[in-house]
């Protein structure tokens, strides 16, 4: 089985502080808003707006073959759709939570 997660997003109120923290703690590299390894992105850093009441968090991206089908199944299994389908040049995504409220992204590559 391939890795279950294909990308991670760190949502933080202090992007620069998070870059320094992870660089010093784990030797991670950052290029702009992306966490990289050997120049290849594997994660992102998203700054939470000052009025955003969400706690800083890690948000994993799981690869799916059909984002709409996966989102419907998540809801059928007791999860919630948090963010409707968003289409990007690299693929399509939805954000869901499991029945306990933990969030993740379902991602279909373009």
C-alpha positions as CSV (number, residue, x, y, z in Angstrom):
1,X,0.0,0.0,0.0
2,X,1.2,3.5,-0.8
3,X,1.6,6.0,1.9
4,X,-1.9,6.9,3.2
5,X,-1.2,10.6,3.3
6,X,0.1,12.6,0.3
7,X,0.5,16.1,1.8
8,X,0.1,17.8,5.2
9,X,-0.9,21.4,5.9
10,X,0.2,23.2,9.1
11,X,-2.4,25.8,10.0
12,X,-0.8,28.2,12.4
13,X,-1.1,31.8,13.6
14,X,2.7,32.2,13.2
15,X,4.0,30.8,9.9
16,X,7.5,32.3,10.4
17,X,7.7,30.9,13.9
18,X,6.6,27.5,12.8
19,X,9.2,27.5,10.0
20,X,11.9,28.3,12.6
21,X,10.6,25.8,15.1
22,X,10.5,22.8,12.7
23,X,13.8,23.8,11.0
24,X,15.6,23.8,14.4
25,X,13.7,20.8,15.9
26,X,13.7,18.5,12.9
27,X,15.9,20.1,10.2
28,X,12.9,20.7,7.9
29,X,13.3,23.1,5.0
30,X,10.7,25.6,3.9
31,X,10.4,27.4,0.6
32,X,7.8,30.1,0.8
33,X,4.6,28.6,2.2
34,X,5.8,25.0,1.5
35,X,7.7,22.4,3.6
36,X,10.1,20.7,1.3
37,X,12.6,17.8,1.1
38,X,15.3,18.0,-1.6
39,X,13.2,20.8,-3.2
40,X,10.0,18.7,-3.4
41,X,7.0,19.9,-1.5
42,X,5.4,17.6,1.0
43,X,3.5,20.0,3.2
44,X,2.3,23.6,3.5
45,X,2.1,26.3,6.0
46,X,-1.2,28.2,6.1
47,X,-1.6,31.3,8.3
48,X,-4.8,31.5,10.3
49,X,-6.4,34.9,10.1
50,X,-6.3,36.9,13.4
51,X,-10.1,36.5,13.7
52,X,-10.0,32.8,12.9
53,X,-11.1,31.0,16.0
54,X,-9.8,27.6,15.0
55,X,-6.9,26.2,17.0
56,X,-3.6,25.7,15.1
57,X,-3.5,22.2,13.7
58,X,-2.0,19.7,11.3
59,X,-4.3,18.7,8.4
60,X,-3.4,15.5,6.6
61,X,-4.4,15.0,2.9
62,X,-5.4,11.4,2.0
63,X,-5.4,10.4,-1.7
64,X,-8.7,9.1,-3.1
65,X,-9.7,8.1,-6.6
66,X,-13.0,10.0,-6.6
67,X,-13.3,13.0,-4.3
68,X,-17.1,13.3,-4.6
69,X,-17.7,9.6,-3.9
70,X,-15.3,9.7,-0.9
71,X,-16.9,12.8,0.5
72,X,-20.4,11.2,0.3
73,X,-19.2,8.1,2.0
74,X,-17.6,10.1,4.8
75,X,-21.0,11.7,5.5
76,X,-22.7,8.4,5.2
77,X,-20.4,7.0,7.9
78,X,-21.2,9.8,10.3
79,X,-18.6,12.4,9.3
80,X,-19.3,16.0,8.3
81,X,-18.4,17.9,5.1
82,X,-16.6,21.0,6.3
83,X,-15.4,22.4,3.0
84,X,-17.2,21.8,-0.3
85,X,-15.2,20.5,-3.3
86,X,-12.5,22.9,-4.4
87,X,-10.8,22.4,-7.8
88,X,-7.2,23.4,-8.1
89,X,-4.6,23.0,-10.9
90,X,-3.1,20.0,-9.0
91,X,-6.4,18.3,-8.2
92,X,-9.7,18.5,-6.3
93,X,-10.2,18.4,-2.5
94,X,-12.9,18.4,0.2
95,X,-12.4,18.8,3.9
96,X,-14.3,16.3,6.2
97,X,-14.3,15.5,9.8
98,X,-14.7,12.0,11.3
99,X,-17.6,11.4,13.8
100,X,-15.3,12.6,16.6
101,X,-14.6,15.9,14.9
102,X,-11.0,15.3,13.6
103,X,-10.5,17.0,10.2
104,X,-8.7,15.7,7.1
105,X,-8.6,16.5,3.4
106,X,-9.7,14.0,0.8
107,X,-7.6,14.8,-2.3
108,X,-8.0,13.6,-5.9
109,X,-5.0,14.4,-8.0
110,X,-5.6,16.0,-11.4
